[in-house]
Amino acid sequence: MSKEMIEALDALEKEKGVKKEIVIEALEAALVSAYKRNYGQAQNVEVDFDDKKGDIHVYAVKEVTDEVFDSRLEVGLDEALKMNKGYELGDQIKFEVTPKDFGRIAAQTAKQVIMQRVREAERSIVYDEYSQYENEIMQGVVERRDNRFIYVNLGRIEAVLGKPDQMPNEDYQPHDRIKVYVTKVENTTKGPQVFVSRTHPDLVKRLFEQEVPEIYDGTVEIMSIVREAGDRTKMAVRSTDSNIDAVGTCVGPKGQRVQAVVNELHGENMDIVAWEENPADYIANALNPAEVVNVVFDQNNDHNCVVIVPDDQLSLAIGKRGQNARLAAKLTGFRIDIERESEAGDIQSKFDEVARNRILAQAQADTPAQGATTPSPADAKPQTPSATPKPDQADDAGTADAKTSSSSDQAE
């Protein structure tokens, strides 16, 4: 080795960010292997690399003993004292055993191992750099695509965008710049792998953090967020400052803030609603833009409720293909059934009937079949007060196609 090697190590550190100490450690380990392989020695060997001059020295390490059983590993105390009167039993003594032609052999043998260690070090650096972006947004450029994945260039690494994480309303082409949510960073045998998403609900959350300073600083909190990517998101927010309207703050002056998020997601609808501690108020807000007359909770199961709406609001409350009611249920964590005001009647009586029928059906299922007759559908199937949308009700929600809506549409 020579000064050229030192210069190469310095260049590697500057250009690749790989510490010289890491490469030298790998080099010394490779040279130990090269020595043992080429010279057939079973000694305890150490290799010292002079990072100033580029010189290499090979040492056989022997232990000082009373009696020598293996001269490759041990040296007698008498012989050790001839070299230095300070040696004692158990001391380790280094004997230089550098072969004359070792430089050539070592250079050839060590090259592949060094490059492998360098690649490992580079992978570790890349992993450390990108793992800190887990659960965050990054901007990248679409590089290429195949039948399964979109590959996004994030700088020093190519991220993977799988089919479930691709927006159904987006067509990704090479050179497109897109923002992605980093779901996972793995350190694999092939190197670091970054998995990203355009459909994750937290992508919307992070986008709002970028657009709304009050969310970023904690004045406005996102309490819950649910999403059918490419179509609609519902987000519940609250303010920690009574003087700040959470919904209006997220919408922004003339809707600029919410529109920036909508544009980034290529037209995905955004429903921003006020989170309320009172479940009835929260559920009513979650069904926005529909009006709600009343919310009745099942006394037998307080996570079931029936929402009563004006007759002309039923389709709007249910939404296109049931989407509005479905997202509201996910947002609030309640099972929501919706009924027209004119057909509501005594809701709790219906809840009680459902409970009785459920208990009866379970009892019949648990009863031995001896002599039993098959119950009629009317007896075995519980009747629920659910307002399952009829086809004409589920598809005619007139305002469900609006790009943005909130309980404070006029907020400025």
KAVENLIN-V120689 format. One record per backbone hydrogen bond with DSSP energy under -0.5 kcal/mol. CO is the residue of the C=O (numbers start at 1). NH is the residue of the N-H. If there is no record, write none. Layout:
BEGIN
co:CO nh:NH
co:CO nh:NH
END
This chain:
BEGIN
co:2 nh:5
co:2 nh:6
co:3 nh:7
co:4 nh:8
co:5 nh:9
co:6 nh:10
co:7 nh:11
co:8 nh:12
co:9 nh:13
co:10 nh:14
co:11 nh:15
co:12 nh:16
co:12 nh:17
co:12 nh:18
co:13 nh:17
co:17 nh:19
co:19 nh:22
co:19 nh:23
co:20 nh:24
co:21 nh:25
co:22 nh:26
co:23 nh:27
co:24 nh:28
co:25 nh:29
co:26 nh:30
co:27 nh:31
co:28 nh:32
co:29 nh:33
co:30 nh:34
co:31 nh:35
co:32 nh:36
co:33 nh:37
co:34 nh:38
co:35 nh:39
co:36 nh:40
co:43 nh:45
co:44 nh:61
co:46 nh:59
co:48 nh:50
co:48 nh:57
co:49 nh:51
co:50 nh:54
co:55 nh:50
co:57 nh:48
co:58 nh:97
co:58 nh:98
co:59 nh:46
co:59 nh:61
co:60 nh:62
co:60 nh:95
co:61 nh:44
co:62 nh:93
co:63 nh:75
co:64 nh:90
co:65 nh:77
co:67 nh:69
co:70 nh:73
co:70 nh:74
co:72 nh:44
co:73 nh:63
co:75 nh:65
co:76 nh:80
co:77 nh:81
co:78 nh:82
co:79 nh:83
co:80 nh:83
co:80 nh:84
co:84 nh:87
co:88 nh:91
co:91 nh:64
co:93 nh:62
co:95 nh:60
co:99 nh:102
co:101 nh:105
co:102 nh:106
co:103 nh:107
co:104 nh:108
co:105 nh:109
co:106 nh:110
co:107 nh:111
co:109 nh:113
co:110 nh:114
co:111 nh:115
co:112 nh:116
co:113 nh:117
co:114 nh:118
co:115 nh:119
co:116 nh:120
co:117 nh:121
co:118 nh:122
co:119 nh:123
co:120 nh:124
co:121 nh:125
co:122 nh:126
co:123 nh:127
co:124 nh:128
co:125 nh:129
co:126 nh:130
co:127 nh:131
co:128 nh:132
co:130 nh:133
co:131 nh:134
co:133 nh:136
co:136 nh:182
co:138 nh:180
co:140 nh:178
co:141 nh:153
co:142 nh:175
co:144 nh:151
co:148 nh:163
co:149 nh:146
co:150 nh:152
co:150 nh:161
co:151 nh:143
co:151 nh:144
co:151 nh:153
co:152 nh:154
co:152 nh:159
co:153 nh:141
co:154 nh:156
co:157 nh:154
co:157 nh:159
co:159 nh:152
co:160 nh:162
co:160 nh:196
co:161 nh:150
co:162 nh:165
co:163 nh:166
co:165 nh:198
co:167 nh:170
co:170 nh:172
co:173 nh:176
co:176 nh:142
co:176 nh:178
co:178 nh:140
co:180 nh:138
co:180 nh:182
co:181 nh:183
co:181 nh:197
co:182 nh:135
co:184 nh:195
co:186 nh:188
co:186 nh:193
co:188 nh:191
co:191 nh:188
co:193 nh:186
co:194 nh:160
co:195 nh:183
co:195 nh:184
co:196 nh:162
co:197 nh:181
co:200 nh:203
co:200 nh:204
co:201 nh:204
co:201 nh:205
co:202 nh:206
co:203 nh:207
co:204 nh:208
co:205 nh:209
co:206 nh:210
co:207 nh:211
co:208 nh:212
co:211 nh:213
co:212 nh:215
co:212 nh:216
co:213 nh:217
co:214 nh:219
co:214 nh:220
co:215 nh:218
co:219 nh:240
co:221 nh:223
co:221 nh:238
co:224 nh:236
co:226 nh:234
co:227 nh:229
co:228 nh:231
co:228 nh:232
co:231 nh:269
co:232 nh:228
co:233 nh:271
co:234 nh:226
co:235 nh:273
co:236 nh:223
co:236 nh:224
co:237 nh:275
co:238 nh:221
co:240 nh:242
co:241 nh:244
co:243 nh:245
co:244 nh:246
co:245 nh:249
co:246 nh:250
co:247 nh:251
co:248 nh:252
co:251 nh:257
co:251 nh:258
co:252 nh:255
co:253 nh:256
co:255 nh:259
co:256 nh:260
co:257 nh:261
co:258 nh:262
co:259 nh:263
co:260 nh:264
co:261 nh:265
co:262 nh:267
co:262 nh:268
co:263 nh:266
co:269 nh:233
co:270 nh:272
co:270 nh:405
co:271 nh:235
co:271 nh:273
co:272 nh:407
co:273 nh:237
co:277 nh:279
co:278 nh:282
co:279 nh:283
co:280 nh:284
co:281 nh:285
co:282 nh:286
co:283 nh:287
co:285 nh:288
co:287 nh:290
co:294 nh:308
co:296 nh:306
co:298 nh:301
co:301 nh:298
co:301 nh:304
co:303 nh:335
co:304 nh:298
co:305 nh:337
co:306 nh:296
co:306 nh:308
co:307 nh:309
co:307 nh:339
co:308 nh:293
co:308 nh:294
co:309 nh:341
co:310 nh:313
co:311 nh:314
co:313 nh:317
co:314 nh:318
co:315 nh:319
co:318 nh:324
co:318 nh:325
co:319 nh:322
co:320 nh:323
co:322 nh:326
co:323 nh:327
co:324 nh:328
co:325 nh:329
co:326 nh:330
co:327 nh:331
co:328 nh:332
co:329 nh:333
co:329 nh:334
co:334 nh:336
co:335 nh:305
co:335 nh:337
co:337 nh:307
co:339 nh:309
co:340 nh:343
co:340 nh:344
co:341 nh:344
co:345 nh:347
co:346 nh:350
co:347 nh:351
co:348 nh:352
co:349 nh:353
co:350 nh:354
co:351 nh:355
co:352 nh:356
co:353 nh:357
co:354 nh:358
co:355 nh:359
co:356 nh:360
co:357 nh:361
co:358 nh:362
co:359 nh:363
co:360 nh:364
co:361 nh:365
co:362 nh:366
co:363 nh:367
co:369 nh:372
co:376 nh:379
co:376 nh:380
co:377 nh:381
co:380 nh:382
co:382 nh:384
co:386 nh:388
co:390 nh:393
co:390 nh:394
co:391 nh:395
co:394 nh:321
co:394 nh:322
co:396 nh:398
co:397 nh:400
co:399 nh:402
co:403 nh:270
co:405 nh:272
co:406 nh:409
co:408 nh:411
END
